[in-house]
Amino acid sequence: MNTSNHSPADLPSSLPSSEPVILVTGASSGFGLLISITMAKKGYRVIASIRDLSNQGQLMEQAKAAKVDLLIDCVQLDVTDHRTISEVIIETMERYGRIDILVNNAGLAIGGYIEEVPLEAWRQQMDINYFGLVAVTKAVLPYMRQQRSGHIYNISSVGGRVGFPGYAPYVASKFAVEGFSEALRLEMQPFGVQVILIEPGAYPTSIWKKGFDSIHASPHSPYQDQLDAVLNYSKSTLNNGADPQDIADAIARISRLRRPKLRYAMGKGVHFLLFSKVLLPWNWLESFVLKFMKKRKAPARGL
Ligand SMILES: NC(=O)c1ccc[n+]([C@@H]2O[C@H](COP(=O)([O-])OP(=O)(O)OC[C@H]3O[C@@H](n4cnc5c(N)ncnc54)[C@H](OP(=O)(O)O)[C@@H]3O)[C@@H](O)[C@H]2O)c1
């Protein structure tokens, strides 16, 4: 990969690619994979960035089956590695001369009750879901600003609008993404760059399995019953989750709009929840969630 100390102004003025160009982070699985294939089918040149390139198999198999593999370039990118971020963006500009869409999708979900999640895990959560997203966005902005066009999709979550117990690190990272995106949208609109928040509810992708496997709970945790209730609820919601392809299709649809909205909330029960947050007094919503958790919790044990 071509490294270096280029700034946008030094870049050779390569002829822009005839195809529009989209950069997707976290493209090895889930939404990122589906977005990459869907956008390639729409004729985009896709820069599918993947933390570990040995995980590109699933994406490229599906891309071949859909006959769009020639439109997809897999590049290595860990969003916490800020040096590689600039290299990838500079190389994309040198090769294709444009970046029309950025999808900040890479993420993971760290769960556990606040008292029991080590600070290191909080930092890791923010490094990937928030600072990674900020760093990739900052690297792309000079080019989109000069192009005076572009769409930036930040994959947030309904957890970026409503706080759930048992997932505070994840929720905090997504609330940060929401505030960042509101400010960024206002900064970039005068330059013709649109910032869009996608707020999915629960969808069956690998993020939850990875999260459940690494949940933080101390032995004999005083929160174990509540945590079990949260996990039971998450698992049952996921089993009834909507189709992740809906998110990729939504991005394909929104990318045709000149003036997209700021927020697109999607998924089962999500509109009802967001509506309730606006319409109901906050303490009603709280008692509803806490009662619900009590019902699901196993008989009290320990402390
Ligand atoms: N599924 C849902 O219900 C849901 C709901 C709301 C929001 N979201 C959001 O949707 C986005 C995509 O998640 P998903 O559901 O599609 O889950 P997923 O299949 O686990 O995808 C997450 C992707 O992010 C990548 N990733 C993790 N850490 C990274 C890093 N440091 N650098 C680069 N890539 C990294 C993963 O790569 P590895 O395979 O290498 O880990 C994977 O490709 C996330 O931002 C998530 O918070 C999901």
PDBQT file of the ligand as one rigid body, heavy atoms in Angstrom, charges set to zero:
ROOT
HETATM    1  N1  LIG A 401     -27.204  -6.386  14.104  1.00  0.00    +0.000 N 
HETATM    2  C1  LIG A 401     -27.905  -5.535  14.823  1.00  0.00    +0.000 C 
HETATM    3  O1  LIG A 401     -28.922  -5.890  15.439  1.00  0.00    +0.000 OA
HETATM    4  C2  LIG A 401     -27.461  -4.104  14.910  1.00  0.00    +0.000 A 
HETATM    5  C3  LIG A 401     -28.352  -3.196  15.496  1.00  0.00    +0.000 A 
HETATM    6  C4  LIG A 401     -27.972  -1.864  15.586  1.00  0.00    +0.000 A 
HETATM    7  C5  LIG A 401     -26.757  -1.450  15.085  1.00  0.00    +0.000 A 
HETATM    8  N2  LIG A 401     -25.908  -2.355  14.525  1.00  0.00    +0.000 N 
HETATM    9  C6  LIG A 401     -24.617  -1.856  14.030  1.00  0.00    +0.000 C 
HETATM   10  O2  LIG A 401     -24.368  -2.334  12.734  1.00  0.00    +0.000 OA
HETATM   11  C7  LIG A 401     -22.959  -2.336  12.486  1.00  0.00    +0.000 C 
HETATM   12  C8  LIG A 401     -22.550  -3.643  11.820  1.00  0.00    +0.000 C 
HETATM   13  O3  LIG A 401     -22.786  -4.709  12.710  1.00  0.00    +0.000 OA
HETATM   14  P1  LIG A 401     -23.405  -6.098  12.257  1.00  0.00    +0.000 P 
HETATM   15  O4  LIG A 401     -24.679  -6.239  12.977  1.00  0.00    +0.000 OA
HETATM   16  O5  LIG A 401     -23.403  -6.216  10.777  1.00  0.00    +0.000 OA
HETATM   17  O6  LIG A 401     -22.400  -7.138  12.944  1.00  0.00    +0.000 OA
HETATM   18  P2  LIG A 401     -21.127  -7.953  12.389  1.00  0.00    +0.000 P 
HETATM   19  O7  LIG A 401     -21.570  -8.929  11.373  1.00  0.00    +0.000 OA
HETATM   20  O8  LIG A 401     -20.426  -8.456  13.598  1.00  0.00    +0.000 OA
HETATM   21  O9  LIG A 401     -20.262  -6.846  11.675  1.00  0.00    +0.000 OA
HETATM   22  C9  LIG A 401     -19.391  -5.998  12.349  1.00  0.00    +0.000 C 
HETATM   23  C10 LIG A 401     -18.225  -5.728  11.447  1.00  0.00    +0.000 C 
HETATM   24  O10 LIG A 401     -17.368  -4.773  12.089  1.00  0.00    +0.000 OA
HETATM   25  C11 LIG A 401     -16.053  -5.273  11.990  1.00  0.00    +0.000 C 
HETATM   26  N3  LIG A 401     -15.154  -4.733  13.005  1.00  0.00    +0.000 N 
HETATM   27  C12 LIG A 401     -15.151  -4.903  14.341  1.00  0.00    +0.000 A 
HETATM   28  N4  LIG A 401     -14.131  -4.248  14.901  1.00  0.00    +0.000 NA
HETATM   29  C13 LIG A 401     -13.455  -3.641  13.886  1.00  0.00    +0.000 A 
HETATM   30  C14 LIG A 401     -12.312  -2.823  13.805  1.00  0.00    +0.000 A 
HETATM   31  N5  LIG A 401     -11.599  -2.483  14.883  1.00  0.00    +0.000 N 
HETATM   32  N6  LIG A 401     -11.925  -2.366  12.574  1.00  0.00    +0.000 NA
HETATM   33  C15 LIG A 401     -12.610  -2.699  11.475  1.00  0.00    +0.000 A 
HETATM   34  N7  LIG A 401     -13.682  -3.498  11.478  1.00  0.00    +0.000 NA
HETATM   35  C16 LIG A 401     -14.110  -3.953  12.673  1.00  0.00    +0.000 A 
HETATM   36  C17 LIG A 401     -16.203  -6.775  12.128  1.00  0.00    +0.000 C 
HETATM   37  O11 LIG A 401     -15.016  -7.403  11.699  1.00  0.00    +0.000 OA
HETATM   38  P3  LIG A 401     -14.458  -8.751  12.425  1.00  0.00    +0.000 P 
HETATM   39  O12 LIG A 401     -15.226  -9.832  11.757  1.00  0.00    +0.000 OA
HETATM   40  O13 LIG A 401     -13.011  -8.705  12.126  1.00  0.00    +0.000 OA
HETATM   41  O14 LIG A 401     -14.774  -8.622  13.883  1.00  0.00    +0.000 OA
HETATM   42  C18 LIG A 401     -17.381  -6.991  11.197  1.00  0.00    +0.000 C 
HETATM   43  O15 LIG A 401     -16.983  -7.000   9.864  1.00  0.00    +0.000 OA
HETATM   44  C19 LIG A 401     -22.294  -2.091  13.845  1.00  0.00    +0.000 C 
HETATM   45  O16 LIG A 401     -21.879  -0.745  13.923  1.00  0.00    +0.000 OA
HETATM   46  C20 LIG A 401     -23.421  -2.334  14.825  1.00  0.00    +0.000 C 
HETATM   47  O17 LIG A 401     -23.274  -1.621  16.029  1.00  0.00    +0.000 OA
HETATM   48  C21 LIG A 401     -26.226  -3.671  14.440  1.00  0.00    +0.000 A 
ENDROOT
TORSDOF 0
